[in-house]
């Protein structure tokens, strides 16, 4: 398969294709694709947090990142992103996981969509809420660097309280925050 040329929000399409192959090779890696023929026109990725990021500090086997969601420009507006993300959560597939996503405005296609940063955030929140993800507070410096950035999380029904507590310790390094 090849990547649609407009799938460039995170890196160039060829490099993104290589990243998808790498994620597919991970034991925990999950990818949901939308395609037309042999051309990938959208994708959602799931994987453990990068070991250089705060979210890996807890060493949690039941914490997974919704790492990226992207749909090529000409395929937007058809609900493809929503369908891909809903498929990822269908039939209780992630009930044993805490799934999080870090939403950073610098990854958003503000120019192409002509949305304001706040309207784009509302759109992303609505998309994530379609699978039960909600806004969670954090003292993470990257998220706190701009008020439109946010942390969205879904805690599966089978996740033990000990994991939720560990995730809270990761979300807040400054104990006075919670």
C-alpha positions, 0 to 999 in steps of 0.5 A, a space after each residue: 500500500 502507499 500513503 495518500 500525498 496529503 497525509 503529512 500532518 506528522 511527517 512526510 507521507 513516505 516517512 509516515 508509511 514507515 512509521 505505520 509499518 514500525 507500529 504494526 510490528 510492535 506487540 501492542 501496536 494497533 492500526 486502523 486504516 481507511 483505504 481506497 484501493 491500495 492507497 491509504 487515505 486515513 489511519 489511527 494508531 495505538 501504541 505504548 507511549 514513547 520511552 522519552 515521554 512522561 507517559 511511559 514513566 509508570 511502566 504501565 502495561 495497560 496504558 496505551 496511546 492513541 498516537 495519531 489520527 489523520 484523514 487525507 484532506 479530500 476524504 474529510 467530512 465523511 465521518 471516516 475519522 470517527 468510524 476508524 476510532 469507533 472501530 478501534 474501541 468496538 466490542 470492548 477491545 480496549 476495556 482493559 486499557 487506559 487509552 490517552 491522547 495528547 492533543 497539540 494544536 501544532 499538529 492541527 490543520 488550521 490552515 486547511 480547515 480554516 477553523 480557529 484553534 478553539 473550533 478545531 479543539 472542539 472538533 477533536 474533543 467531539 471526535 474523542 468523546 464519540 468513544 468515551 474519551 474525556 478531558 483530563 487535567 495534567 501538569 505536563 509542560 507540553 500540554 500546559 504550554 498552550 491552553 488549546 492543548 489537552 489530554 483526553 483519556 478513556 479508562 476501560 471498565 476492566 482497568 484496576 484501581 491501582 492502574 488508575 492511581 498510577 496514571 494519576 501519579 504520571 499525570 501530575 508530578 507536582 503532588 499539590 495538583 491533586 
